[in-house]
Amino acid sequence: MSENRYGMTKVGDLMKRGAEFLSCEYPIICGAMTWVSEPRLVSSVCNSGAFACLAGGNMPPDLLESQINETQSLTNGPFAVNLITIAPAYKKQLDMVCSRKHPIIIFAGSFPRQNEIDKAKKAGAKVLCFASTRSIADRMIRYGADGIILEGSEAGGHIGHVSAMVLLQQILFKFGDKLPVFVAGGIGTGRMMAHVLLMGAAGVQLGTRFVMTHECIAHPNFKLMFKNAQARDAVSTPQYDSSLPVVAVRALRNDAQKEFGQLQLRLLKEISSGKTTRENAQEEVEKFWIGALKKAVIDGDIKKGSVMAGQSVGLADEIKSVKELIAELVADASSEMERLASILGYSFSF
Ligand SMILES: Cc1cc2nc3c(=O)[nH]c(=O)nc-3n(C[C@H](O)[C@H](O)[C@H](O)COP(=O)(O)O)c2cc1C
């Protein structure tokens, strides 16, 4: 057994690989959430022994840089910067984080290009990439990713179409021995964390549960909607026609979800009449989400704003401190290991 700041635990050794990779105590990642993952939340997570990502979102590079500085003033722990490859300022953000030699860069949104991964690695960064299908994981590993975040469609925010249950078998089982694979999407308990670690994951990434922390700046209305929501209320948006490919977004059912449907219909008409191009329409869609998320997270307008949430919202009923949340996850993972050991009549030795 190994000891950690939250007590004795049997998951200690299973967490070692991910913890060493991320240079933290617990390979529990608080995923980047645009507008939400700002210096206070990120530093609180790092100061509690876990790992967090500062969300680059749509920020101009100088603002992102000042957020990096602010986070560094609040924690000595390492944290990642999450860059959305389809954000307007993405290239300049990447230049800035590389010039600062930031230690961990996570590429999100769409896939990064080979030269962008090369650039990050040349600057000394460890690179993590999202994979929502097996072929994306394949490609990211070929491009040189140091680790993969497998994200199932249960997750909140922009999502792929394949559930974590299938991706565990397609990505974790295939690549888990080769490089660290972190599992995201639908994880809401330490008990589940213990099982994915047993399956070979290096760690887990959660977003939805971290929204329900005191340190998270999301408006009280946003958190109240999370508290009252069931797993089935976190629905994903459809794509109406392949002439306007849109990334699905999982959020709590409200007027913003309906408004997005109307936006798609209008843009489809404009594309077919030649009034706009597919690229401009896609940009308008992304602007819609960033604006709608801000409306809900910052202004508290949970009717017209986008309340992005994963299905794990059904497991996020209580607002806790970040420290309490991490302690709960670690303790529950540890109890699950004890339970399994007693069922199997076997003492795990790691
Ligand atoms: C409100 C919200 C905003 C998000 N924004 C981003 C983002 O900007 N970049 C990103 O890579 N992932 C984003 N995500 C995904 C999370 O980082 C994380 O992978 C996901 O929430 C994990 O699944 P879970 O919601 O079941 O915990 C967002 C998720 C939520 C709930």
The ligand as an SDF file (V2000), in Angstrom:
LIG
                    3D

 31 33  0  0  0  0  0  0  0  0999 V2000
  -18.6860   23.5840  -19.5580 C   0  0  0  0  0  0  0  0  0  0  0  0
  -17.6660   22.7420  -20.3100 C   0  0  0  0  0  0  0  0  0  0  0  0
  -16.7650   23.3830  -21.1630 C   0  0  0  0  0  0  0  0  0  0  0  0
  -15.7720   22.6270  -21.8170 C   0  0  0  0  0  0  0  0  0  0  0  0
  -14.8370   23.2870  -22.6050 N   0  0  0  0  0  0  0  0  0  0  0  0
  -13.7870   22.5870  -23.1130 C   0  0  0  0  0  0  0  0  0  0  0  0
  -12.7150   23.2580  -23.7610 C   0  0  0  0  0  0  0  0  0  0  0  0
  -12.6980   24.4830  -23.8690 O   0  0  0  0  0  0  0  0  0  0  0  0
  -11.6690   22.5120  -24.2430 N   0  0  0  0  0  0  0  0  0  0  0  0
  -11.6380   21.1410  -24.0920 C   0  0  0  0  0  0  0  0  0  0  0  0
  -10.6730   20.5070  -24.5250 O   0  0  0  0  0  0  0  0  0  0  0  0
  -12.6440   20.4740  -23.4760 N   0  0  0  0  0  0  0  0  0  0  0  0
  -13.7020   21.1670  -22.9640 C   0  0  0  0  0  0  0  0  0  0  0  0
  -14.6720   20.5010  -22.2400 N   0  0  0  0  0  0  0  0  0  0  0  0
  -14.5000   19.0390  -21.9740 C   0  0  0  0  0  0  0  0  0  0  0  0
  -13.7800   18.7880  -20.6260 C   0  0  0  0  0  0  0  0  0  0  0  0
  -12.4620   19.2770  -20.6360 O   0  0  0  0  0  0  0  0  0  0  0  0
  -13.7280   17.2920  -20.2630 C   0  0  0  0  0  0  0  0  0  0  0  0
  -12.9820   16.5600  -21.2120 O   0  0  0  0  0  0  0  0  0  0  0  0
  -15.1050   16.6750  -20.1500 C   0  0  0  0  0  0  0  0  0  0  0  0
  -15.9460   17.5170  -19.4000 O   0  0  0  0  0  0  0  0  0  0  0  0
  -15.0120   15.2970  -19.4930 C   0  0  0  0  0  0  0  0  0  0  0  0
  -16.2300   14.6440  -19.4120 O   0  0  0  0  0  0  0  0  0  0  0  0
  -17.3090   14.8940  -18.2340 P   0  0  0  0  0  0  0  0  0  0  0  0
  -18.0470   16.1330  -18.6260 O   0  0  0  0  0  0  0  0  0  0  0  0
  -18.1740   13.6800  -18.2830 O   0  0  0  0  0  0  0  0  0  0  0  0
  -16.5760   15.0340  -16.9400 O   0  0  0  0  0  0  0  0  0  0  0  0
  -15.7070   21.2210  -21.6300 C   0  0  0  0  0  0  0  0  0  0  0  0
  -16.6530   20.5980  -20.7820 C   0  0  0  0  0  0  0  0  0  0  0  0
  -17.6040   21.3360  -20.1190 C   0  0  0  0  0  0  0  0  0  0  0  0
  -18.5720   20.6350  -19.1910 C   0  0  0  0  0  0  0  0  0  0  0  0
  1  2  1  0
  2  3  1  0
  2 30  2  0
  3  4  2  0
  4  5  1  0
  4 28  1  0
  5  6  2  0
  6  7  1  0
  6 13  1  0
  7  8  2  0
  7  9  1  0
  9 10  1  0
 10 11  2  0
 10 12  1  0
 12 13  2  0
 13 14  1  0
 14 15  1  0
 14 28  1  0
 15 16  1  0
 16 17  1  0
 16 18  1  0
 18 19  1  0
 18 20  1  0
 20 21  1  0
 20 22  1  0
 22 23  1  0
 23 24  1  0
 24 25  2  0
 24 26  1  0
 24 27  1  0
 28 29  2  0
 29 30  1  0
 30 31  1  0
M  END
$$$$
